[in-house]
Amino acid sequence: MYANDVHAAVSQVQEADKVTAVQVEAMIAAGPGLFPPNQAGVWTIVTSVPMRIAPRLIVEFEDPRYQAEVIELRPGDTRLATVRVRFRVFDQKANAYVKTSVPILSIALDAEF
């Protein structure tokens, strides 16, 4: 998922500043983990390791009126549930979903063995 972004960025680097294959792989491995909301306001978290079951999501926002609501994957997407958590931000004051980025203080994935 993140590899496409890295490869696109690297392709725009000038000859003098060539990026090595090792550096590209390191950038992909580090990955951002959290991807900002898409046009529908859906945020995506990619876990660093696959999990047997999807972890619980705990998000602390800068503004307490926001609340994260996990989006359940469609039945055909069950293989992605082990590496991806998707959520939307609900604004309790406006009683609507937020489709833009909002300040987040912390995110935790709570999983059981």
Secondary structure as GFF3:
##gff-version 3
##sequence-region A 1 113
A	DSSP	alpha_helix	2	11	.	.	.	ID=ss1
A	DSSP	three_ten_helix	15	17	.	.	.	ID=ss2
A	DSSP	alpha_helix	21	30	.	.	.	ID=ss3
A	DSSP	beta_strand	34	35	.	.	.	ID=ss4
A	DSSP	beta_strand	42	46	.	.	.	ID=ss5
A	DSSP	beta_strand	56	61	.	.	.	ID=ss6
A	DSSP	beta_strand	66	70	.	.	.	ID=ss7
A	DSSP	three_ten_helix	75	82	.	.	.	ID=ss8
A	DSSP	beta_strand	84	91	.	.	.	ID=ss9
A	DSSP	beta_strand	96	98	.	.	.	ID=ss10
A	DSSP	beta_strand	104	110	.	.	.	ID=ss11
###
